Amino acid sequence: MAHAIKEVARQQHIILHYLKNERPFPEDILYDGADSLLHLVESDRHQFLYTLRYIGDEVTWVRHSVRVAALLGDILLPQPGLIGDAREAVAGILLHAMGKPLLVNEQLPTLDTNLRSSQKERLKHHVRALRQQLHRVGWHPGPVLSCIIDDINERLDGSGYPAGKAGEALSKLVRTASVIKIVDTLTHARNGRPALSPLDAYRWVYGNKGYDRQCLNRYVRRYGLYPIGSLVKYSGGFLAWVMRLDREGSPDQVRVVKNLAFLDSKLDTILADKDIQQIGKLEAVVDPANFQL
């Protein structure tokens, strides 16, 4: 499964290469990635969510796109009213951020750095940059995919971009995807900004009028305070990756990888159910980057 997810990440680079060089758009590669993510969700959801962490060595925009696309597929598939749009929507998420690397030049040499105000303003043109490049290569996406590309950065209160759309102008699909996107952004460190815990991210989104609270509530019910694939700390000084959750949303299977009393040592022990009590009480979700994980 890790290989399949890494292949989707690799395909992102291939699509970008085609766009940069104005070659015919590789539609088959884009939809192969979307189909792969949806198939993985359906085959073994828990394992899939856990395995998403294995793309940690990819560049930021690729990690972000693949994670958000994967979670969007996971949320859409159980919803009868939206499942029909799942393939197009997931493909749209895989494509939506590709305008950003298209904007890299001497004034914006990299995306993975603390950006100046002028560089942040330049990045807001990434939707137009992607649209222009798709036009140059003669590819015209369908309405659902277009909606994701055009509206994913819009906000309910009109504070988003590129068109400042608001309220009912934004579809339920876009509102759902926007919540997934912002939670992923907030819970991963980026450009000098530390990662928030899931709880703090939820609070931030809840207090922001740009996001749909119903969609946020659905997200919280789906993933909880200790999402599968997150790194958690126990009172005994152990760090572990969450592999499965019980009905109350607490980890009931974890992979223990470090004892903080011995920082240079590595562990690889799977504990489940009552055996988890051996490493203490669950304390918090922590940022893997703080522990070189």
C-alpha positions as CSV (number, residue, x, y, z in Angstrom):
1,M,0.0,0.0,0.0
2,A,2.9,2.4,0.8
3,H,4.2,1.8,-2.7
4,A,0.9,2.6,-4.3
5,I,0.7,5.9,-2.4
6,K,4.2,6.8,-3.3
7,E,3.3,6.1,-6.9
8,V,0.5,8.6,-6.8
9,A,3.0,11.2,-5.4
10,R,5.4,10.4,-8.2
11,Q,2.7,10.9,-10.8
12,Q,2.2,14.4,-9.4
13,H,5.7,15.3,-10.6
14,I,5.1,13.7,-14.0
15,I,1.9,15.8,-14.5
16,L,3.8,18.9,-13.5
17,H,6.5,18.1,-16.0
18,Y,4.0,17.7,-18.8
19,L,2.4,21.1,-17.9
20,K,5.7,22.9,-17.6
21,N,6.8,21.7,-21.0
22,E,3.4,22.2,-22.6
23,R,3.0,18.6,-23.6
24,P,-0.5,17.1,-24.1
25,F,-2.1,16.8,-20.7
26,P,-1.7,13.3,-19.2
27,E,-5.3,12.8,-18.3
28,D,-4.9,9.1,-17.9
29,I,-2.1,9.6,-15.2
30,L,-4.3,12.1,-13.3
31,Y,-7.3,9.7,-13.1
32,D,-5.1,6.7,-12.4
33,G,-3.9,8.5,-9.3
34,A,-7.5,9.3,-8.3
35,D,-8.6,5.8,-8.9
36,S,-5.7,4.4,-6.9
37,L,-6.6,6.5,-3.8
38,L,-10.3,5.6,-4.0
39,H,-9.4,1.9,-4.4
40,L,-7.1,2.0,-1.4
41,V,-9.7,3.7,0.8
42,E,-12.2,0.9,-0.1
43,S,-9.8,-2.0,0.3
44,D,-8.5,-1.3,3.8
45,R,-9.4,2.2,5.2
46,H,-7.4,2.0,8.5
47,Q,-4.3,0.7,6.8
48,F,-4.6,3.3,4.1
49,L,-4.9,6.2,6.5
50,Y,-2.0,4.9,8.5
51,T,0.2,4.5,5.4
52,L,-0.4,8.1,4.2
53,R,2.4,9.1,6.5
54,Y,4.9,7.4,4.3
55,I,4.9,10.3,1.8
56,G,6.7,12.4,4.4
57,D,9.9,12.7,2.2
58,E,8.0,14.4,-0.6
59,V,7.9,18.2,-1.3
60,T,5.3,20.1,0.6
61,W,2.8,20.7,-2.2
62,V,2.8,17.0,-3.2
63,R,2.3,15.8,0.4
64,H,-0.5,18.2,0.9
65,S,-2.3,17.4,-2.4
66,V,-2.1,13.6,-1.9
67,R,-3.2,13.8,1.8
68,V,-6.2,16.1,1.1
69,A,-7.2,14.0,-2.0
70,A,-7.1,10.8,0.1
71,L,-9.2,12.2,2.9
72,L,-11.7,13.8,0.5
73,G,-12.2,10.4,-1.1
74,D,-12.5,8.8,2.4
75,I,-15.2,11.3,3.4
76,L,-17.1,11.3,0.0
77,L,-17.4,7.5,-0.5
78,P,-19.9,6.9,2.4
79,Q,-22.1,9.9,1.4
80,P,-24.8,8.8,-1.2
81,G,-25.3,12.4,-2.3
82,L,-21.6,13.0,-3.1
83,I,-20.1,9.6,-4.0
84,G,-20.9,10.2,-7.7
85,D,-18.5,13.1,-7.7
86,A,-15.7,11.4,-5.8
87,R,-13.5,10.5,-8.7
88,E,-13.6,14.0,-10.3
89,A,-13.2,15.7,-6.9
90,V,-10.2,13.6,-5.9
91,A,-8.6,14.3,-9.3
92,G,-9.3,18.0,-8.8
93,I,-7.5,18.0,-5.4
94,L,-4.5,16.2,-7.0
95,L,-4.4,19.0,-9.5
96,H,-5.4,22.1,-7.5
97,A,-2.1,23.1,-6.1
98,M,0.0,22.5,-9.2
99,G,-0.2,26.2,-10.2
100,K,2.1,27.0,-7.3
101,P,5.2,25.3,-8.6
102,L,4.4,26.7,-12.1
103,L,4.9,30.2,-10.5
104,V,8.4,29.4,-9.2
105,N,11.0,31.8,-10.7
106,E,13.8,34.2,-9.7
107,Q,11.3,36.2,-7.6
108,L,9.9,33.1,-6.0
109,P,12.8,30.5,-6.0
110,T,11.1,28.0,-3.7
111,L,7.8,27.2,-2.1
112,D,9.4,25.7,1.1
113,T,10.6,28.9,2.8
114,N,9.3,31.8,4.9
115,L,7.7,33.9,2.2
116,R,7.7,37.7,1.9
117,S,4.4,39.5,1.6
118,S,5.0,40.0,-2.1
119,Q,5.7,36.3,-2.6
120,K,2.5,35.3,-0.8
121,E,0.5,37.7,-3.0
122,R,2.1,36.2,-6.1
123,L,1.1,32.7,-5.0
124,K,-2.6,33.8,-4.9
125,H,-2.3,33.8,-8.7
126,H,-1.7,30.0,-8.8
127,V,-5.3,29.2,-9.9
128,R,-5.0,31.5,-12.9
129,A,-1.5,30.1,-13.7
130,L,-2.9,26.5,-13.7
131,R,-5.9,27.5,-15.8
132,Q,-3.7,29.2,-18.3
133,Q,-1.4,26.2,-18.6
134,L,-4.3,23.8,-19.0
135,H,-5.6,26.0,-21.8
136,R,-2.2,26.0,-23.5
137,V,-2.1,22.3,-23.6
138,G,-5.7,22.1,-24.8
139,W,-7.2,20.3,-21.8
140,H,-10.6,21.3,-20.5
141,P,-11.7,19.6,-17.2
142,G,-15.3,18.8,-16.5
143,P,-17.6,20.8,-14.2
144,V,-16.8,19.0,-10.9
145,L,-13.1,19.1,-11.4
146,S,-13.3,22.7,-12.5
147,C,-15.3,23.6,-9.4
148,I,-12.6,22.2,-7.2
149,I,-9.8,24.0,-9.0
150,D,-11.6,27.4,-9.1
151,D,-13.3,27.4,-5.7
152,I,-11.2,25.4,-3.2
153,N,-9.5,28.7,-2.0
154,E,-12.8,30.6,-1.7
155,R,-14.4,31.2,1.7
156,L,-18.0,31.4,2.9
157,D,-17.4,35.0,4.1
158,G,-16.0,36.1,0.8
159,S,-12.5,36.5,2.1
160,G,-11.0,33.9,-0.3
161,Y,-9.6,34.0,-3.8
162,P,-9.5,34.2,-6.8
163,A,-13.1,35.6,-7.2
164,G,-14.2,36.4,-3.7
165,K,-17.2,34.0,-3.9
166,A,-19.2,33.6,-0.8
167,G,-22.1,31.7,0.8
168,E,-24.4,29.7,-1.4
169,A,-22.0,30.3,-4.4
170,L,-19.9,27.6,-2.9
171,S,-21.1,24.0,-3.3
172,K,-21.3,21.4,-0.5
173,L,-18.4,19.5,-2.2
174,V,-16.2,22.6,-2.1
175,R,-17.1,23.3,1.5
176,T,-16.2,19.8,2.5
177,A,-12.9,19.9,0.6
178,S,-12.0,23.3,2.0
179,V,-12.3,22.0,5.6
180,I,-10.1,19.0,4.8
181,K,-7.6,21.3,3.1
182,I,-7.3,23.8,6.0
183,V,-7.1,21.2,8.7
184,D,-4.2,19.5,6.8
185,T,-2.5,22.8,6.4
186,L,-2.8,23.7,10.1
187,T,-1.7,20.3,11.4
188,H,1.5,20.2,9.4
189,A,4.4,22.5,9.9
190,R,5.0,24.8,7.0
191,N,7.5,27.7,6.2
192,G,8.5,28.2,9.8
193,R,5.0,27.8,11.2
194,P,4.7,25.0,13.7
195,A,2.0,22.3,13.4
196,L,-1.1,22.6,15.5
197,S,-2.6,19.7,17.3
198,P,-5.9,18.4,15.7
199,L,-7.9,19.9,18.6
200,D,-6.3,23.3,18.2
201,A,-6.8,23.1,14.4
202,Y,-10.5,22.3,14.9
203,R,-10.9,25.2,17.2
204,W,-9.2,27.5,14.8
205,V,-11.5,26.4,11.9
206,Y,-14.6,26.6,14.1
207,G,-13.8,30.2,14.9
208,N,-13.2,31.2,11.3
209,K,-16.3,32.4,9.4
210,G,-14.8,31.2,6.1
211,Y,-15.5,27.5,6.8
212,D,-18.6,25.4,7.1
213,R,-19.1,24.2,10.6
214,Q,-21.3,21.3,9.6
215,C,-18.5,20.1,7.4
216,L,-16.0,20.5,10.2
217,N,-18.3,18.6,12.6
218,R,-18.5,15.7,10.1
219,Y,-14.6,15.8,9.8
220,V,-14.2,15.7,13.6
221,R,-16.6,12.7,13.9
222,R,-14.7,10.9,11.1
223,Y,-11.2,11.4,12.4
224,G,-11.4,12.4,16.0
225,L,-8.7,14.0,18.2
226,Y,-6.1,11.3,17.5
227,P,-6.3,10.7,13.8
228,I,-5.0,7.5,12.3
229,G,-1.4,8.1,11.2
230,S,-0.7,10.8,13.8
231,L,2.2,10.5,16.3
232,V,1.1,10.5,20.0
233,K,3.0,10.7,23.2
234,Y,2.2,8.6,26.3
235,S,3.0,9.4,29.9
236,G,5.6,6.7,30.1
237,G,7.7,8.7,27.7
238,F,6.9,6.7,24.6
239,L,6.0,7.9,21.1
240,A,3.7,5.8,18.9
241,W,2.0,6.0,15.6
242,V,-1.8,5.6,15.7
243,M,-2.9,2.6,13.6
244,R,-6.5,2.1,14.7
245,L,-9.2,3.8,16.8
246,D,-11.9,2.4,19.0
247,R,-15.5,3.5,18.8
248,E,-14.8,6.4,21.2
249,G,-12.0,7.7,19.0
250,S,-9.1,6.6,21.2
251,P,-6.2,4.6,19.8
252,D,-6.6,0.9,20.3
253,Q,-3.6,-0.1,18.1
254,V,-0.3,1.7,17.9
255,R,3.2,1.2,16.7
256,V,5.6,2.3,19.4
257,V,8.7,3.8,17.8
258,K,10.6,5.7,20.5
259,N,11.3,5.8,24.2
260,L,12.2,9.4,25.0
261,A,14.5,8.2,27.8
262,F,16.8,6.7,25.1
263,L,16.7,9.2,22.2
264,D,19.2,7.4,20.1
265,S,17.4,4.1,20.2
266,K,14.5,3.1,17.9
267,L,11.6,0.8,18.6
268,D,9.1,-1.0,16.4
269,T,6.5,-2.7,18.6
270,I,2.8,-2.9,17.9
271,L,0.5,-2.8,20.9
272,A,-3.2,-3.2,20.9
273,D,-6.2,-2.9,23.3
274,K,-5.2,-3.2,27.0
275,D,-1.5,-3.8,26.2
276,I,-1.3,-0.1,25.4
277,Q,-1.6,0.6,29.1
278,Q,2.0,-0.6,29.4
279,I,3.3,2.7,28.0
280,G,1.2,5.0,30.2
281,K,-1.7,7.3,29.6
282,L,-2.3,9.0,26.3
283,E,-1.2,12.7,26.6
284,A,-1.2,14.4,23.2
285,V,-0.6,14.4,19.5
286,V,2.9,15.6,18.7
287,D,4.8,16.8,15.7
288,P,7.0,14.1,14.2
289,A,9.5,16.7,13.0
290,N,10.3,17.6,16.6
291,F,11.6,14.1,17.1
292,Q,13.2,13.5,13.8
293,L,10.5,11.0,12.8
